[in-house]
Amino acid sequence: MCCKMFHRNLLIIAPLLLSMLIVGCSTLEKVVYRPDMNQGNYLSHHDVEKIEKGMTQQQVAYILGTPMLRDPFGSRTWFYVFRQQTGHEKITQRTLTLLFDADGALINIEK
């Protein structure tokens, strides 16, 4: 009698537990909310267009702000890096590289 009742309860509870487990391990990752991720230096097109060869490091920093990375062996190369991931989309990365001469004047701009 006890075994029959146990088996009957098991037949009712097991599918419920199994369905809860399957729903909890869903492979539908787009159902889960993902906030937009912006990292690094956001540079407007307008500000980047203001940068010209011959400008000093101080002038560039005034317009664009502090670079994300500087050349570890001197401050001749500045990197402005911006990474963006919108929801479940692929990550996009934009890099602006500025090269200065020994006197601190801008000599090259790579977009």
HUFENQUI-V535602 format. One record per residue. N is the residue number from 1. RES is the residue in one letter. SS is DSSP state (H for helix, E for strand, C for the rest). OMEGA is omega as a letter, one per 30 degrees, with the letter a starting at -180 (none if undefined). Layout:
<<N & RES & SS & OMEGA> <N & RES & SS & OMEGA>>
This chain:
<<1 & M & C & a> <2 & C & H & a> <3 & C & H & l> <4 & K & H & a> <5 & M & H & l> <6 & F & H & l> <7 & H & H & l> <8 & R & H & l> <9 & N & H & l> <10 & L & H & l> <11 & L & H & l> <12 & I & H & a> <13 & I & H & a> <14 & A & H & l> <15 & P & H & l> <16 & L & H & l> <17 & L & H & l> <18 & L & H & l> <19 & S & H & l> <20 & M & H & l> <21 & L & H & a> <22 & I & H & l> <23 & V & H & l> <24 & G & H & a> <25 & C & C & a> <26 & S & C & l> <27 & T & C & l> <28 & L & C & a> <29 & E & H & a> <30 & K & H & l> <31 & V & H & a> <32 & V & C & a> <33 & Y & C & l> <34 & R & C & l> <35 & P & C & l> <36 & D & C & a> <37 & M & E & l> <38 & N & E & a> <39 & Q & E & l> <40 & G & E & a> <41 & N & C & l> <42 & Y & C & a> <43 & L & C & l> <44 & S & C & l> <45 & H & H & a> <46 & H & H & a> <47 & D & H & a> <48 & V & H & l> <49 & E & H & l> <50 & K & H & a> <51 & I & C & a> <52 & E & C & l> <53 & K & C & a> <54 & G & C & l> <55 & M & C & l> <56 & T & E & l> <57 & Q & H & l> <58 & Q & H & l> <59 & Q & H & l> <60 & V & H & a> <61 & A & H & l> <62 & Y & H & a> <63 & I & H & a> <64 & L & H & a> <65 & G & C & a> <66 & T & C & l> <67 & P & C & l> <68 & M & C & a> <69 & L & E & l> <70 & R & E & l> <71 & D & C & a> <72 & P & C & a> <73 & F & C & a> <74 & G & C & a> <75 & S & C & a> <76 & R & C & a> <77 & T & E & l> <78 & W & E & l> <79 & F & E & l> <80 & Y & E & a> <81 & V & E & l> <82 & F & E & l> <83 & R & E & a> <84 & Q & E & l> <85 & Q & E & a> <86 & T & C & l> <87 & G & C & a> <88 & H & C & l> <89 & E & C & l> <90 & K & C & l> <91 & I & C & l> <92 & T & E & l> <93 & Q & E & l> <94 & R & E & a> <95 & T & E & l> <96 & L & E & a> <97 & T & E & a> <98 & L & E & l> <99 & L & E & a> <100 & F & E & l> <101 & D & C & a> <102 & A & C & l> <103 & D & C & l> <104 & G & C & l> <105 & A & E & a> <106 & L & E & a> <107 & I & E & a> <108 & N & E & l> <109 & I & E & l> <110 & E & E & a> <111 & K & C & none>>
